């Protein structure tokens, strides 16, 4: 419903422009990926730090990052559409853009299938509705296949610890996209019921949870060697050498590549003896 309302408001401001004249500002890496996926990448005139996929995205000018957005640069670029990330951009920046009358589409993903919905919404606004529908439908079909494959698996469920960040050590609960991915793969997230979506934890917490599998996010800037899990031999994951790493860009970005990350995660959770990234 939120996306539909935004579409109705935005159409009035966009229909005076030809699609070839569009100037899009994408304020998150996953938004950039999704625009390129439907053939609208050429219309992006600015983005934020870490928007590095596909290769062509690395040449897009940067106007901000986690620290905030340079509002004056947004206005100077005279965008026909700005796609913001509700939970990733600063609330004060989003409010400032709304107050200034900048045409906005808000990206807010709570589950994997929301990615397909947003791709369709972006497609409608950029003149790539046909391409977006095809991409979104393929995403939904692949997601359903993964769901059927792993939720019908008969093997014993494994307890999974996902190390989101090493220092301070952080993980995820099952409200998050990563937590939902672990569940889809047939694993039991050992911190599923944590009150915080991204709780800070200790080694002792992990020891008590006794995970069968440890998955570390291979994130830029994260020193996963800071914690030597091999010394904690009472942890089943350590005892059986089921310690793995997965490219964080795949699981942490709300783009089509999320399914690549989920597929890798499912392989790790269900076939730990065949580790592509063991440590």
N, C-alpha and C positions, 0 to 999 in steps of 0.2 A: 504493500500500500504506500509506504514512504517513497519508494522508487517511482511509482506511478504518479504520485502528486508532484514530485520533482520534475518528471518528464513533462507534465502538463504546463508547469510554470516556465520551464526552459524553452519549450517549443516556440513560445511567442517571441522570445528574445533571439532565437536562432534562425527563424524562418526568413529573416531579411538578408541572411548571408547565404551565398552559394556554398556547397560543401567544400569546394576547392579553395574557398577563402577563409576557412575556419582556422582559428589560432587557439590551440588547446594547451593549457598548462596542467600537467599531471603531477600531483604533489605526493606521490609515493611510488616506490619501485614497482609494486605489483600493478599499479594503474598503467604505468608505461608498458609493461609486458602485455597487458590485456589489450591495450590500444594497438600495439604492433600485431598482435595475434589476429585482429579482425581487419588489418590493412589500413588502419588510421594513424599509424606511427608518424607518417610524414607531416601530419598537421601539428605535432607537438613542438611548441616554441620554447618551453622551459620545463624544468623538473627539479628534483632534489638530489642530494648526495645519495650514493649507493644505488642509483638507478643505472645498472650496468648491463642489463639484458633486454633485448638482444644486443649484439655488438654495436649496431647503429645507434643505440641509445647513449653510448658513451660520448657522443659528440653533441648532445643536447646541452644548452647552457643551464647552469645551476642557479637557483634563486633561494636556496635554503636547505634545511636538513632537520635533524631532531631538535636542534636548538630553536627553530622557528623559521618563519617565512619572511622574506623581504617584501613587504606589502607594496612599497613604492615601485619596485620592479615589476610586480604583477600588474599594477595599473599602467605603467609605461608600455607594457607589451600589448595592451588593449585586447585581451583574450575574448574570444566568443564563447569559451567554455573553460571553467576551472573545475577539475575533479579533485576533491579533497578526501582525506582519509580521516573518518570520524575519530577513531581511537589512536591514530598515529600523529596527526597534526595537532598543534596546540589549539585549545578551545578558543583562546583569545584571538588567534589569527583567523579561524573560521568565522567567528562572530564579526570581526572587522571586515572581512570580505563580504559577508551578508549585508552589513550596514552600508557598505559602499556600493551596493547594487551589482556586484560582480555575478554573472551567471554561474551558478554552482550546481554540481552533482555530488552528492555525498556518498562515499564508499564506506559501507559498514557490513562486514562479513562475520556471521556468527557460526555458519556451518558450511561445509564444502559446496552444497548445491546453491548457496547464495552467490558463489562465483559465477555460475551460469546465468543467474538472474541479472547480475550487474553487467555482464558482457552483453546481454540483450539490450539493456538500458543504454549503454554506451553506443551500441550499434545504431539504435534509433536516433540518437542525437548527432551522430557523425555521418549519416548517410551510408552506413555499412550494415544495415539491418539483415540483409541476406547472408553476408559473411558471418555476422555475429550469431545468427540462428544456427548455422551449420556448425560453428565452433562450439557453441553452448550445448547443442544436442550431442555432439561427439563426447564432450566432457561428461555429460550426464550418463551416457551409455557406458562409458569406461568406468565411471564411479560405481554404477550399479553392478557391473561385472566383478569389480574388486570386492564389493560388499557381499555378493552372493558367494564368491569363491572362499572368502575367509570366515564368514559367519556360519557357513555350513560345514566348516572343518570340524572333524570329530576328535582331533588330538587334544590333549590336556592343555588348558589355558596356562600361560606363563605370566609371572609377575614381572612387570617392566618398570624400570626407573629411567626417566628421561632427564638427562643433565642439560638443562637449558643454558646454564652459564656456570663456570667453575669457581670464580672468586668475585663476590660472594656466591656461594653455591645456590643456584635457583632451579626450580623445576616447574611443572604445570599440574593443574587439576583437570578434571574432566569437563569443565566449562569451556576450555580452550579448544582451538582447532586441533592442536597436537594431541590433547587428551582424547578427543573424539576419534582421531586417527588410530591411536593405540587400541581403543575399544573396537573400532571397525576391523582391525587386524586380528582380533580374537585374543588380545592381551589384557591383563588387568593392571592398570596404572596404580602403582603402590601409593601415590599421593592423590588419588582421584577425588577424595573428599575434603581436601584442604580448603579452608575458608577463602584464602586468597587464590586468584587465578594463577598467579606466578609467585608462589611462596619461596621465601628464603629458608633454606634448611641447613642441616649439619651432616657431617659424616656419620655421626651417631644415629641420626634419623634414618639414614640409608641402611646402616647395619641392622637396625631393628626391623626394617621392612623386608629384609632378606630377598632382594629381587633375583629372579632367574636370568634376567637380561638387563644389561646397562647400555643405554644408547646415549652417546654424547653428541651434542650439536656442534658440527664443524663450522664455527662462526668466525668471521673475520675479527681479529682482535682478542679472541678467546684463547687463553693458554690452557688447553686441556691437560697438559703435562703437569700443571700445578697440583693436581691431585693424583697420586699414584695408587690407583685402586688395587694394584697387584699385592699390596701389603696386607689387604684385608681378606685373607684367605677363607674366612668363615662365610663370606657372601657367596651364595650359589653361583652367581654370574662370574665371579672371579675364579672360583674353584673349577668351573667347567670352561673357562676362557670364553665367556659369552659377553665380551665387551666390544661395542661397535660404535662407529661414528657415521653420521649422515650429513650430507651437505645441507646446512641450515637454510640456504636460499630456496631449497625445494619445499621444505616443510613450514618455513616461517613466512613465506610470501603467499598472498591470496591470489595466485595466478594459476594458469593452466598447468604449470609445472608441479603444482601441489600433488597431483596424482602420481607423478614420478617419485616424489618423496614418500608418499603413502605406500606405493608398491615396494620401494626399498625397505621401508619400515616393516611391512608385513613379512617380507622375506627374512629379515633379521629376527623378528619375533617368532616366526614359525619354523625357521630352519637355521637355528643358531649355530649348528655345527658346520654350516656352509657360509662362513663369514667372508664377505667381500672387503670389509674394512675392520678386521679385528685388530686389537691392540693388546 
